[in-house]
């Protein structure tokens, strides 16, 4: 997913780039949800919010209203604003934030972590300030695509390669006991 964003960078357009492919993982894996800015832009002084937009809070539980998977504000993580199930399980790549990398690492994923994740930079001067990345966690999952991604020279190629390798491992190392999912949507 690539979103164009206007910025103050000498009239250049900044792209917020996530992954248009789902991130595939097995329970217990550590995963990286890719998100970065192109061209590189130092985001250390900005707020970065990672959330699950499809997750609805329980109206009877006021603590469930905490909506962040990860919150970075004032140059540090804000653990008090994090959903309890992600406490001590998420981190940003702090040294890479000066280069626009706002990817989120989630440790020890489980099937409860399945879903769409939104990376949002609220103070970026733009009408569009976010990208969405989908995480699929399961024991044996094989995606069969009718069209394959086209590769372009970009930061996300290594994530696409990792996704293809993961699919290969799930599909071919143990061909028994796999779940096949098919999609006609174009990738890349």
Sine and cosine of phi, psi and omega as CSV:
sin_phi,cos_phi,sin_psi,cos_psi,sin_omega,cos_omega
0.00,0.00,0.83,-0.56,0.01,-1.00
-0.84,-0.54,0.81,-0.59,-0.01,-1.00
-0.86,-0.51,0.74,-0.67,0.02,-1.00
-0.99,0.10,0.69,-0.72,-0.04,-1.00
-0.72,-0.69,0.72,-0.69,0.09,-1.00
-0.99,0.17,0.61,-0.79,-0.01,-1.00
-0.65,-0.76,-0.02,-1.00,0.05,-1.00
-1.00,-0.03,0.08,1.00,-0.07,-1.00
-0.96,0.27,0.98,0.20,0.08,-1.00
0.72,0.69,0.66,0.75,0.05,-1.00
0.97,0.24,0.01,1.00,0.02,-1.00
-0.96,0.27,0.45,-0.90,0.14,-0.99
-1.00,-0.04,0.69,-0.73,0.06,-1.00
-0.98,-0.17,0.68,-0.73,0.07,-1.00
-0.97,-0.24,0.79,-0.61,0.19,-0.98
-1.00,-0.03,0.87,-0.50,-0.13,-0.99
-0.88,-0.47,0.85,-0.53,0.14,-0.99
-0.94,-0.33,-0.54,-0.84,0.05,-1.00
-0.87,-0.49,0.77,-0.64,0.07,-1.00
-1.00,0.06,0.00,1.00,0.11,-0.99
-0.96,-0.28,0.56,-0.83,0.08,-1.00
-0.93,0.37,0.53,-0.85,0.10,-1.00
-1.00,0.03,0.84,-0.53,-0.10,-1.00
-0.98,-0.22,0.72,-0.69,-0.01,-1.00
-0.54,-0.84,0.37,-0.93,0.13,-0.99
-0.98,-0.21,0.45,-0.89,0.05,-1.00
-0.81,0.59,0.70,-0.72,-0.02,-1.00
1.00,-0.07,-0.25,0.97,0.02,-1.00
-0.95,0.32,0.39,-0.92,0.25,-0.97
-0.99,-0.15,0.70,-0.71,-0.05,-1.00
-0.79,-0.61,0.36,-0.93,0.11,-0.99
-0.87,-0.49,0.84,-0.54,0.12,-0.99
-1.00,-0.04,0.95,-0.32,-0.13,-0.99
-0.97,0.26,0.70,-0.71,0.11,-0.99
-0.34,-0.94,0.77,-0.64,0.02,-1.00
-0.42,-0.91,0.16,-0.99,0.02,-1.00
-0.95,-0.31,0.66,-0.75,0.12,-0.99
-0.81,-0.59,0.75,-0.66,-0.11,0.99
-0.92,0.39,0.15,-0.99,-0.06,-1.00
-0.84,0.54,0.61,-0.79,-0.08,-1.00
-0.50,-0.86,0.79,-0.61,-0.03,-1.00
-0.95,0.32,0.90,-0.43,-0.01,-1.00
-0.96,-0.29,0.18,0.98,-0.05,-1.00
-0.86,0.51,-0.53,0.85,-0.02,-1.00
-1.00,0.00,0.03,1.00,-0.03,-1.00
-0.97,-0.25,0.31,-0.95,0.11,-0.99
-0.99,0.11,0.71,-0.71,0.07,-1.00
-0.84,-0.54,0.84,-0.54,-0.01,-1.00
-0.90,-0.44,0.79,-0.62,0.17,-0.99
-0.93,-0.36,0.78,-0.63,-0.02,-1.00
-0.60,-0.80,0.14,-0.99,0.10,-0.99
-0.93,-0.37,0.99,-0.17,-0.12,-0.99
-0.89,0.45,-0.40,0.92,-0.03,-1.00
-1.00,0.04,-0.11,0.99,-0.04,-1.00
-0.99,0.11,0.86,-0.51,-0.01,-1.00
-0.99,-0.16,0.75,-0.66,0.02,-1.00
-0.93,0.36,0.50,-0.87,0.07,-1.00
-0.97,0.23,0.89,-0.45,-0.06,-1.00
-0.90,0.44,-0.34,0.94,0.00,-1.00
-1.00,0.03,-0.18,0.98,-0.03,-1.00
-0.88,-0.47,0.97,-0.23,-0.07,-1.00
-0.90,0.43,-0.44,0.90,0.04,-1.00
-0.95,0.31,-0.38,0.93,0.00,-1.00
-0.96,0.28,-0.13,0.99,0.02,-1.00
-0.96,0.26,-0.19,0.98,0.11,-0.99
-0.92,0.40,0.87,-0.50,-0.20,-0.98
-0.95,-0.31,-0.04,1.00,-0.12,-0.99
-1.00,-0.08,0.71,-0.71,0.21,-0.98
-0.98,0.22,-0.62,0.78,0.05,-1.00
-0.43,-0.90,0.67,-0.74,0.04,-1.00
-0.75,-0.66,0.81,-0.59,0.05,-1.00
-0.88,-0.47,0.86,-0.51,-0.03,-1.00
-0.53,-0.85,0.59,-0.81,0.01,-1.00
0.80,0.60,0.69,0.72,0.08,-1.00
0.90,0.43,0.42,0.91,0.05,-1.00
-0.40,-0.92,0.33,-0.94,0.08,-1.00
-0.94,0.34,0.55,-0.83,0.05,-1.00
-0.90,-0.43,1.00,0.06,-0.10,-1.00
-0.92,0.40,-0.44,0.90,-0.02,-1.00
-0.92,0.39,-0.33,0.94,-0.02,-1.00
-0.99,-0.17,0.14,0.99,-0.06,-1.00
-1.00,-0.05,0.61,-0.79,0.10,-1.00
-0.86,0.51,0.63,-0.77,-0.10,-1.00
-0.83,0.55,-0.60,0.80,-0.06,-1.00
-0.93,0.36,-0.23,0.97,0.02,-1.00
-0.95,-0.30,0.03,1.00,-0.02,-1.00
-0.86,0.51,0.78,-0.62,-0.02,-1.00
0.88,0.47,0.33,0.94,0.01,-1.00
-0.87,-0.49,-0.07,1.00,-0.04,-1.00
-0.81,-0.58,0.47,-0.88,0.08,-1.00
-0.35,-0.94,0.49,-0.87,0.14,-0.99
-0.99,-0.13,0.26,-0.97,0.05,-1.00
-1.00,-0.04,1.00,0.09,-0.17,-0.99
-0.82,0.57,-0.67,0.74,-0.02,-1.00
-0.93,0.37,-0.40,0.92,-0.02,-1.00
-1.00,-0.04,-0.12,0.99,-0.01,-1.00
-0.90,0.44,-0.49,0.87,0.03,-1.00
-0.92,0.39,-0.28,0.96,0.05,-1.00
-0.97,-0.25,0.19,0.98,0.06,-1.00
1.00,0.03,0.14,0.99,0.02,-1.00
-0.99,0.10,0.90,-0.43,0.04,-1.00
-0.85,-0.53,0.49,0.87,0.05,-1.00
-0.89,0.45,0.53,-0.85,-0.02,-1.00
-0.93,-0.36,0.78,-0.63,0.10,-0.99
-0.99,-0.15,0.78,-0.63,0.07,-1.00
-0.90,-0.44,0.82,-0.58,-0.02,-1.00
-1.00,0.00,0.57,-0.82,0.17,-0.99
0.78,0.63,0.86,0.50,-0.05,-1.00
-0.93,0.37,0.44,-0.90,0.08,-1.00
-0.73,-0.68,0.11,-0.99,-0.01,-1.00
-0.89,0.45,-0.38,0.92,0.07,-1.00
-0.92,0.38,-0.30,0.95,0.01,-1.00
-0.99,0.11,-0.11,0.99,0.03,-1.00
-0.80,0.60,0.56,-0.83,0.13,-0.99
0.69,-0.72,-0.09,-1.00,0.01,-1.00
-1.00,-0.03,0.66,-0.75,0.04,-1.00
-0.87,-0.49,0.67,-0.74,-0.03,-1.00
-0.92,-0.39,0.81,-0.59,0.12,-0.99
-0.98,-0.18,0.82,-0.58,-0.16,-0.99
-0.69,-0.73,0.73,-0.68,0.07,-1.00
-0.89,-0.47,1.00,-0.06,-0.15,-0.99
-0.89,0.45,-0.52,0.86,-0.09,-1.00
-0.99,-0.10,0.11,0.99,0.10,-0.99
-0.95,0.33,0.81,-0.59,-0.08,-1.00
-0.96,0.29,1.00,-0.09,-0.08,-1.00
-0.21,-0.98,0.33,-0.94,0.12,-0.99
-0.99,0.14,-0.51,0.86,0.00,-1.00
-0.90,-0.43,0.84,-0.55,-0.16,-0.99
-0.77,-0.63,0.32,0.95,-0.13,-0.99
-0.55,-0.83,0.25,-0.97,0.14,-0.99
-0.66,-0.75,0.44,-0.90,-0.01,-1.00
-0.88,-0.48,0.69,-0.72,0.02,-1.00
-0.81,-0.59,0.69,-0.72,0.01,-1.00
-0.98,-0.22,0.71,-0.71,0.06,-1.00
-0.93,-0.38,0.77,-0.64,0.06,-1.00
-0.87,-0.50,0.89,-0.45,0.00,-1.00
-0.90,-0.43,0.79,-0.61,0.03,-1.00
-0.22,-0.98,0.33,-0.94,-0.02,-1.00
-0.89,0.45,-0.83,0.55,-0.03,-1.00
-0.69,-0.72,0.96,-0.29,-0.02,-1.00
-0.76,-0.65,0.73,-0.68,0.06,-1.00
-0.76,-0.65,0.86,-0.52,0.07,-1.00
-1.00,-0.09,0.77,-0.64,0.07,-1.00
-0.92,-0.40,0.90,-0.44,-0.07,-1.00
-0.97,-0.26,0.65,-0.76,0.05,-1.00
-0.98,0.19,-0.32,0.95,0.12,-0.99
-0.71,-0.71,0.64,-0.77,-0.08,-1.00
-0.99,-0.17,0.43,-0.90,-0.05,-1.00
-0.92,0.39,0.56,-0.83,0.14,-0.99
-1.00,-0.04,0.71,-0.71,-0.06,-1.00
-1.00,-0.09,0.74,-0.68,0.07,-1.00
-0.83,-0.56,0.43,-0.91,0.01,-1.00
-0.93,0.37,0.95,-0.32,0.02,-1.00
-0.31,-0.95,0.17,-0.98,0.01,-1.00
-0.87,0.50,-0.49,0.87,-0.13,-0.99
-0.99,0.13,-0.11,0.99,-0.02,-1.00
-0.85,0.52,-0.63,0.78,-0.01,-1.00
-0.92,0.40,-0.53,0.85,0.05,-1.00
-0.94,0.34,-0.62,0.78,0.05,-1.00
-0.90,0.43,-0.68,0.74,0.02,-1.00
-0.89,0.46,-0.70,0.72,0.05,-1.00
-0.87,0.50,-0.66,0.75,0.02,-1.00
-0.89,0.46,-0.70,0.71,0.00,-1.00
-0.90,0.43,-0.64,0.76,0.04,-1.00
-0.90,0.43,-0.67,0.75,0.02,-1.00
-0.88,0.48,-0.69,0.72,0.03,-1.00
-0.88,0.47,-0.68,0.73,0.02,-1.00
-0.86,0.51,-0.73,0.69,-0.01,-1.00
-0.88,0.47,-0.71,0.70,0.00,-1.00
-0.90,0.43,-0.63,0.78,-0.15,-0.99
-0.99,0.12,-0.60,0.80,-0.20,-0.98
-0.94,-0.33,-0.43,0.90,0.01,-1.00
-0.96,0.29,-0.53,0.85,0.07,-1.00
-0.71,-0.70,0.98,0.19,-0.08,-1.00
-0.91,0.42,-0.34,0.94,0.09,-1.00
-0.98,0.18,0.47,-0.88,0.11,-0.99
0.91,0.42,0.61,0.79,0.09,-1.00
-0.94,-0.35,0.43,-0.90,0.05,-1.00
-0.94,-0.34,0.86,-0.51,-0.02,-1.00
-0.99,-0.12,0.75,-0.67,0.07,-1.00
-0.85,-0.53,0.69,-0.72,-0.02,-1.00
-0.87,-0.50,0.61,-0.79,0.07,-1.00
-0.65,-0.76,0.55,-0.84,0.06,-1.00
-0.99,-0.17,-0.01,1.00,-0.07,-1.00
-0.96,0.29,0.65,-0.76,0.01,-1.00
-0.94,0.33,0.53,-0.85,0.01,-1.00
-0.90,-0.45,0.37,-0.93,0.12,-0.99
0.99,-0.14,0.00,0.00,0.00,0.00
